[in-house]
């Protein structure tokens, strides 16, 4: 994740800004926590399944809150990063790096579809041509995360039109968004042409 982010930033592909990265305990101990923005996300560089991601809001230099409203302190941030460096969230528990990035704000279009969390789009590109796309949406099962392993909704997107097709949760076909009466099929993704050009 960290290498991908650095590559995107170098080539001016739209992405969230990198706020800080950590490769050692000493870097964590020396870090100026009061330099962080009011809202940010802590991630493991090689995490999987949504594990080890901590979104923080209302940060005032020494404390903030997570997505569940629980207090986040400097001690908690340090503890999370120490765990990440030790490999708590990586495949095979191998040592890892941690980084902090800007927090994404959802497009207003998606607020009527998602109660908590931020959906994302994935576009698969082959030989510089977008060939497949999917929308990942947080659900009442995934605790606000758009991770399919945690129970988020995966929705196919027609690559030509940008309109959603079929939805799946935990390998089961679904026809409506959990907790809503909205059909999965037929949602027109905003700014679709721009998304394809970026991809």
Beta strands, then each sheet from edge to edge (+ up, - down):
strand 1: 18-22
strand 2: 40-44
strand 3: 54-56
strand 4: 63-65
strand 5: 71-73
strand 6: 98-102
strand 7: 120-126
strand 8: 129-137
strand 9: 153-157
strand 10: 164-169
strand 11: 172-174
sheet 1: 1+ 6- 2+ 3-
sheet 2: 4+ 5-
sheet 3: 7+ 8- 9+ 10- 11+
end
